[in-house]
Amino acid sequence: CSRQRSERAAAATAAAMACEAACTSGRCSGSGCAPLCAAASEAAAALAAEAAAAAGVEVAEPCTAEGQAGGPAGMAPGVLPTSPEDMLPFSVCAAVFMAFLATADLDEFYKQGRPLQRNELYDASAPSMGFIPALRDALWQVLWHKPSLAAAGTASTPLVAFHASVSSELAEAGGRLFSKLHELCCRADSAPAPLTAFHAPVHASERLAAEAAAAGRGGSDGEPDSDARAWRVLAHAPALVPFGERARLFQAEVSSDRQSHYEMQRQGQHSRLRALMEAEEAAMEGSISLEQLMESRSAFSGDSNRFVVIRRDHLLDDGFDRLAPLGESLKGRVRVQFINEHGEQEAGVDGGGLFKDFLEALVKEGFSPDRGLFATSAANELYPDAGGFAVLEDAPRMLEFLGRMVGKAVYEGILLELRFASFFLKQFRPGARCDVNDLPTLDPELYRNLMQLRHYSGDVSELALTFTATEMAFGRHTEVELKPGGSSTPVTSDSVMEYIHRMADFRLNQQARAATAAFLRGFFALIRPQWVSMFNAEELQLLIGGTEEGIRLDDLQAHMEYAGGYHGDHPVIHCFWEAVASFSSNEQRALLKFVTACSRAPLLGFKYLEPQMCIQMAGSVLDDAAVNRLPTAATCMNLLKLPPYRTTAAMREKLLYAVGAGAGFDLS
């Protein structure tokens, strides 16, 4: 029975994986793919359920119409796969399940319960049973408890080699499926399983985070050591670790890299200063020419502190001209001096706050659809505009520059008020490709039309479709073939699945490939791909833009510091919190931006804001004139300089006026 099941599963897996690869990569020859596509979804759905049973997955038994218990039998809870006979069905199941998800529509998974019912995936009444817990435990066993099985290496015997091969396949195929299921549960409001169902035991995930941090810079050139078991878990099945733990690890890795570059920058400044002093002495002695001395002075001043002068009315152009040539040196500190619209220097010494202000204004201008580099989806989410990329002469360099700026923001822990489309963020993960089920995040109407076409009961050839798509290029609509000879190839009932996947692949992966590559080239100049691979699209959005939920005042109040005579029980501070509590959500975010140059709370809470936000007394409680002044802020120190207003009404009025004035750093 096991041999027959293995043979059938292996054949179905090969067919389903061939179908998936052909349809989603656009490499299908066209002749044999259509019937394969048509059969793969049904075969994969049935065989995934059968393979789950063969893998020994115990599920809560659903009741039949007659009320009798049914469902696949499984091994006892706690029994984990340790032999090839145990792991092989899991690997087969994972490959077939992934092929099904690539060829099915979302309703089949979320609503129809295919290939497994919701309670077979996860049952809250029996959280240790079901497919998701079983796959989680299997991956944890292979990647964490016995990492040597899944790691590549030289096997001593054929049996050990086979064992290692099956373990490696389970890590690869099972990890892809596990991440896909986690992604689907992140997207849906009514997910089939809570995100906690994907997590390894709490104590284990904490130990993993500690090991990953220790091994983070153990590889070559400062790269994380990919052979360490913690990083293997994060590479294959990052959802085993809660998002908060991964985000803290990410921030620790970035902070370590950032400090090393700051130190290199300081050492470089000292070296250049010594060289300049030696050049000055040599010039006085007459051993070098005046031209050589000027070259030494230029080398010192050109990179010393990276002060850049930015005109507010030419912000994007000046930013590009001064920062794009820096390359990886952009990881160092950058200081900004603003020039206002009157050609005068704005007040304020940049300790970091002016750069945050510059960065936020730059991305707001650069990512505006009016610039033609980015477009917006139906949900008002950003993605690279293929049409603009084709017609704008400087589009490749400008997109790479914007990628660097987003990378710089993430590198410095600066949250940006940008919302990217999920299908675009998915492509940040190395090797990831979008499939038809990512299409709703780009064009939900096209997705609905394709799904209606998939379930069309009539003769598809009567619709007069061909293997072509329409795109805007150089100001006019042009026809693009989805495969060679596509304009003369009609879509039939036999080839409709191929057409659907080719259309989705073109819209999601092919159409903006060059524009996406340019942006990611800039982004990865500052952010290592291995850091990004720990997160799915929804989690990456949180890293870049933070949460769009309102500010938690209890968290802010718990981590607020006070100076200049203020303390938590000071009457003025009581007025402050009463006034802030009366603000709308937008007004609270505006206040946060006034003080920190960012309107969104830190990703992991105000405990992780650096430096801690502080309220300092401006003036004296004995000075009657102090209450007539406005609050000011030093954003580089996250410092609010607050006069001692005597009533909540006065506090509210002065705060809102200062926050809403929008006068840059000249306001006093």
N, C-alpha and C positions, 0 to 999 in steps of 0.2 A: 504493500500500500504506500509506504514512504517512497519507494523507488518510483512508482507510477506518478505520485504527486510531484516529486522532484522533477521528473522528466517533463510533465505537463507544465509545471510552473516555470521551468527553465525556458521552454519553448515560448510560452506566453510572455515571459519577461523580455526575451530577445526581440519578439515582435513589437511589444509595447514600447521598449526603449528605442528601437529603430524608428518607430512612428514618431515618438516624442522628439528625437534628435532631428529627424527629417523636417518635421513641421515647424518646430520652434526655431531652427537655425536657418531655414530657407534653403537648405541644400538638397531638398527632395527632387528626384528626377522627374516626378510627375506620373510615371506609368504605373508603379506599384503602390504608391503611397495612399491613393484615395481609398481603395478597399481596405487597406491596412488601418487607416484612420477610422473608417466607419466601424470596423470590428474592435479596435483597440479599447475604446471606452467601455463597451459592454464586457469584453473579456477581462479587462483590468479590474472592473468593479467586482465581478464574481471571484476572480482569482485572488484579489487582495483580501477579500473576506476569508477565502479558503486558506490562503497562506497565513493569515492571522491565527486561524485555528491550528494550523500545522505548527506554528511557532509556539504554541502553548499559552496563548493569551487567554487569561480568564476574564470573562465579562459577566456583568450582571445579567441574569437570564431574562430575556424579554418574554412576555406572555403572548401566546398565540390567540387566535380568535376564540378558540374553545377554552381559553384560560389555562392551558397546559404550559408548563415551562419548556422553553426551547433554547436554542443557541449553542454555539460551539463549546465543547468541553476544553479544559485547559489544565495546565500544571498548577500546583498549589501556590498560593501567594508566597513570595520570598524566594522562589526558585529562579535563579538567573542563568542565562545561557553561558556555559563555560566550554562546551565542546563544539566542533564543527557541525555535528548533527543538530544541536540546539540553535546555533547562530545562522545556519544556512537558510532556514525558513524565514527568519527575520529579514535577512538581506534580500531574499526574493520578494517578500511582501513589500519591503520599502521601495524597491525598484518599480514594482507593478503599481503600487499606490501612487508614486510620483508621476508615472505615466498617465494614470487615470486623471489626476488633478490637472495635468497639462492639457488634457483633451476634453475635460468636462467643463460645464459652466458652474457658476457659483451656487445657483439654486440647487443643483444636484447634491452639492456637499452640505450646504447650510440647511436646506428645507426638506429635501427628499431623503437625506441620510444615506448617501451612497459614497463609498462602498460599504461603510459601516454606519449603523444608527448612532445617534448622539450618546445613548447610554452604553453603547459598545466602545465608543471612543473614550468616554469618561463618565462615571456615575458618581455624583456627589454623595450618595448614600453608601457607596463602597469605593472610596477614593484610591484604594490600593489595587483595584481591578481595572480592566479596560485596556484598550490598545495604547493610549498615550502613556499611562504609567508603566506599562510593560516595555515600551520602546525606550522610555526615559531610563528605566533601570538597566536595560540591556546596554545602552550607550554608556551609562555611568560605569558599568562593570568593565566594558572593553577599553574605554578611554582613560579611566581613573584607576581602577583597582588592578587591571592587567594591561597597562599601556604598551608593554613590550610586544603584546600579541598584534596590536594594530599598527605598530611602527614598522617602517620598512627596514629591512636588514637581511643579513645572510642567514638562512636557516640551516640547521645542522643535519636534519633528515627530511625526507619527502613528507612525512606525516606532520612534522613541525612546520614545514613550508606551506602545506595545505591549511593547517590551523591558522597560520599568520595571514594567509591570503583571504580566508573567510572572515577573519577578524577585521582586516583592513577594509574589505568590502562592506561589512556591517557599519564600520565607522563612517565610510563615505556615503553609501546609499541611505543608511539609517539617519545619519546627520543631516543630509539634505531634506529628507522627509520631515524630520523633527523640526527643523527650522521653518519649513513651509507650513506645517500645522500651527506652529507658534505665530507665524506671520498672519495666518488666516484668523486666529483667535484675537490678535491685536486689532485687526481691522473691524470686526463685526461687533455691533452693539449686543447681540444675543449670541455670543460665542459658545461653541459646544463644550468648552472647558475653560476654567479660570486659568490665568497665567501662572498661578502658584502650582498648578498640576505639572508644569514643566520643570520645576525647580528640584535640584538635588537637595538632600537633607541640609538644614540650616548650618549645622556645624561643619559639614563637608564643604559647602560653598564658601564659607568664611576661610577655611583652610586653603581652598583652591585660590582664592583671591590673594592670600598671603604668599603662596608659592609663586603665583604669576608675577607678583610685584618683585619678589626676590630674583626670579629668572628673567625679568623684563629687559634687562640690559646685558644679559649673559651671552648673546649671540655676537656675530661678527658685525663690526661697524656700528655698535650700539643697538642693533636690531634685537627684538625679543628672541629668546632661544626657542625656536619652533619645535625642538625635540623634547622640551620640558613637558611633562604630562599636563600641567595646567594650561599651557598655551595650545596643546592639542585639543583639549576640551573646548577652549574658546574658539578654535578654528573650525571644528567639526560640528559642535552642538552648543553654541554660546547660550542658548536659552536655558541650559541647565543651571546657569548662574543668574540670580535676580538682576534686573536692570540696574538697580541702585549700586550693587556691588561692582558691576562692570563699568558703570559711569565713574565710580571712585577710582577704579584701577586705571581707566583711561586718563583721568585728570592727573593721577600720580605719574603715569608714564610721560605725559606731556610736560608736566612741571619739571621732571628730572631732565628732560631734553632741553627745555627752555633755560634752566639754570646753567646747563653746560654751555649753551650758546652765549648766554650773558657773560659767563666767565671767559670764554674765548674772545668775546668782544672787548672786555676789560684788558685782557692780556695783549690783544692786538693794539689797543690804544697806547699802552705802556711801551710796546715795542716801537710803534711809530713815533712816540714822543722822544724816545732815546735816539732814534735815527735822525729826527729833526734837529735835536741838540747837537749831535755829531756833525750834521751838515752845516749848522750855523758856525761851529768852531772851524770846520774845514774851509768855509767861505772866508772867515776872518783871516785865516792863515794863507788864503789864496790858492789852496790846493784843489778847489773845485770852482767851476764857473758860476756866474749869477743865474744862468738858466737852470743848472743842476740844483741850485738852492731853491729856486721857485718850484721845481718839480717835487722836491722833498716837502715843501710847505703845502703844495696841492694834495699830495698823498696823505698828509696828516689831517688837513681840514676836510677832505672829501668824505672821510668815513668815521670821523671822531665820535660824533654823537648822533649822526643821521638826523639832524634837524632839517625839516623840509618846510618850505614856505608855500602855503596854499592860499590861493585867492578864492574866497567863498563863491564868487560868481563864475568861477572856472574850476570848480572843485574836482570833477572827474578827470578833466584833461590834465590839470596840474598833478593830480595824484598818479595818473598813468605815467606822465613824463618823469616824475621824480622817484617813483617806487618800483615801477616795472623792471628797471635795469638791475635792481639789487639781487635778484635771484634768491638763493637760500639765505643770503645775508639778511633777508627780511625777517628771519627768526630773531634777530637782535632787537634792541630797543629802538623805537622810532619816535621822534618828538616833532610836534607840529607847531608852526607859527601861522596863525590865520591873518589874512589881509582882508579887511572889510570892503564893501562896495565903494567906499570913498578912497580906497588906496592906502588906508592907514592900518598900522598894526593893531590888532585887538589886544586888550589887556588880558593877562593871564600867562603864567609860566606852566608849560606842559609837564606835569608829573605823571601823565597817563590819561588824565581825563579829557584833555583836548584831542588826543588821538582817538579815544572812544567816540567823541562827538564827530570827528572827521570821518571815522570808519562808518558810522551809522548813516551819515549824510551821503557818503559816497555810494554805498550799496543801494540806498533809496533812489538815487539818480541813475546808477548803472543798471539796475534791474527793472527800471520802469519800462513797460511795454512800448512807450513812445520812443525809446532809444533803438528799438528794433532787434535787440540781442536776445530778449526773453519774451515769451508769450504767456498768456494765462489760460488755464483750463476752465471748464464750466464751473468748477468750485473755486475759481480765482486763485489757483495755485500756479507757481512759476515753473517753467521748463524752457530749455534753449529753443529759440525760434529758428528753424531750418531755413525759412524764407529769408529772414534778415541776414543769416550767416552767408547766404549765397550772394547777396547784393552789396553788403557793406564791406568796403575794402579792408578796413582794419579789424573786422570781426574776429578772426582767429586770435590775434594778439590781445584784443580787448577782453575776450572771453577768458583767455588764460589769466589775464590780470585780475579779473573779477573772481576767478577761482582761487587765486592767491590771496585775495582780500578776505574771502570767506574762510579760507584755511587759516589766515592770520587771526581772524576773530576767534575761531575755535581754539587755536593755539594759545591765545591770550585769555581764554575764558570769557570773551565778550559775546553776549547773546545778541542776535540780530533779529529784527522784526521782519523776517522773511518767511514765507510759507511756500515750500517747494512741493511739486507734485510727487506722489509716492513712487510712480514708475521711474521718475528721474533719479530719486534718491536710491532706489534699488540698484541702480547701475554704479553707485559709489562702491559697492561691495565687489572686490575683484572676482572676475569670472561669472558674475551673475547676469542672467538674461531674463528679460520680461516675457511673459506668456499672455495668452488671450485674457486671462483673469485679472491682469493688471490694466487692461484697457479702460475700465470705468474711471480710473484716476486721470486719464487723458481726455477721453471722449465718451461719456456714458451713453450718448445717443447712438453712436456707431456700435457700441457694445450691444445695446438692445436690438439694433437692427440685425447684427450678425447672429445673435442668439435666436431671433425669430426666423432667420434664414436657416439656421441649423435644424430647427424643429418644423420647418415648412413641410406640409403634407402633400403638396402638389408636385408637379414636374418643375424642378428648378431651372431647367433649360429654357422654359417659357418666359423667364424673367429677363432673358437677354443680357446676362452678366458675362463679363470676360475677366481674365486675370490681370486687371489693371487697377490702379489707384490714381486719384487726382491730387495734385499739390500745387501750391502757389509758388511760382519762381519768377523772378524778374518782373514782378507786377502783373503776371497773367497766370491763368490756370494751365497746367501742363499734365499730360497723361504719362504715368510711369508704369512699366510692366512689372508685375510681381514675380515673373519668371520669364526665361527666354521664350519669345513667341507668345507672350501672355495676351497681347491685344487681339490675337486671332484664335485664342483658345477659349471656348465657351465653358462656363461653369455649369456642371450637370449635378444631378442628385448623387452620383458616385464621387464627384470631386469637390463637393461643397465643403467638406471638412478641411481639405487642403486649402481651398480658397480662404476660409475663415482664418486659419493659422497663418497663412502668408500675408493676409491683410493686417492682422494684429502685429506680426513680426515687422512689417514695413513701418507701421505707424509708431511702434514702441522702440524698436531697436535700430532700424536702418535709416529712417528719414532724417533724424538729427544726430546721426553717429558722429560726424566730424565736429559738430558744435559741442556735443557732450564730451568728446575726447579732449578738445581744447580746454574746456573748463576744468575737467578732472586733472589734466596735466598741471595746471596751476595749483589746484587744491592739494594734490599729493606732493607738491614741492615742499609743503610744510607739514602735512599730516601723513604719517606712515600708513600704507594700505592695511597692514596687519592690525593697526589700532581700529580702523573702521570696520574690519571684517567681523568684529564682535557684535555689531548692531544691525537690526533690520531697518527698513525705511522709516517706520514710525518712530523708532528710537533715535535714529539719526536726526530727524526733525527736532526732537527734544534737545539734542546736543547743540544744534545750530541755533535754534530759536527759543528754547525753553518752552515752558507751558503757557498756554494762552488763558489759563484760569486766573481768577482774581488773586490778589496778594493776600497771603495769610497773615493778618495783623498780629495774631498771637505769636507766630513764629518770628516775625520782625521785632516785636516788642521783647521777646525772650532773649534776643541776641543783639539788642541795641546797647551801645556804650554811651557814656555821658562824660562831659568835661567842662571845665570853666566854672564849676560851682553847681552844675546840674547833677541830679541823681534820680533814681527811679521814682521816688516819692515826692519830688519837688512839685509844688503847685503849678508851675509853668509847664512841667512835663505832663501832669495830669490834663491840663488844658490842651496840650498838643495831641495826646492820644484821643481825647474826646473829639477834637476837631477832625482828625484824620479818619476816625470811625464814621463821621458824618459825610465824608467824601463819597462820591460815586466811584465805581471801579476804575473808570477812565481817569478821574482826578487822582486817585491813589497811585495809578501807574505813572501819571505825569509828575507827581511828587518824587517818586522813586527815580525817575529819569533826571529830575532836577538835581538830585543829590549824587547819583551814581553814574549818570550819563547812559543808563539803560532802563527801559520801562518794565522789564521783566525780572521776576525773582530769580535768584540763582537756582540752577538745575536741581541741586540736592538740598535746597533750603538756605536760609540766611546764615546758618552756622558756617557755611563754606564761602561766604563773601569775604574777599580779601582786598583791602583791609576791612575789618568789621565796621559797619555803619555807626557813626557817632554824632551826637547832638552836643554842640558846644555853645555856651552862653556868649552872646554878642552884646557887649555893653554891661551895664550893671542894673540890678533891681532898684538901686537908689537913684538912678539917672532917669528923670522923667522924659528926657528926649529920646531915650533908647527905644521906647515903644513906637516911635514915629518912623523908625528905620525898617527896611525890608529884610527878610531873611536872605542870606547868600549861601553859596555852597562851594566847596573845593572838591570837585569830582574825583581828582586823582587820589584823594584820601577818603572818599565817601563820607565827607564831613558836612553837616548842616550847621551853619552859624545862625543861631536862633535868638533874636532879641527877647527879653522877658515880658512878653505880652501878658496882660493881667486878666483877660477874660477869654473864654472859648470863642466868642463871636469875633473878637479882634484877631485872635490866632487864626481862625478860619479865613478871614478876609485877607490878611497879609500873606498867608501861605498861598492862597489861590491866585492872588495878584502876581506874586513873584514867579510862581510856577507857570502861569499863563502868559507872562510878558514876552517870552521868546526872544530875549535880547542877547543871546549868546553869553559871553563871559564879561561883557561890559557893564552888566547890571550891578548896582550897589544900593 
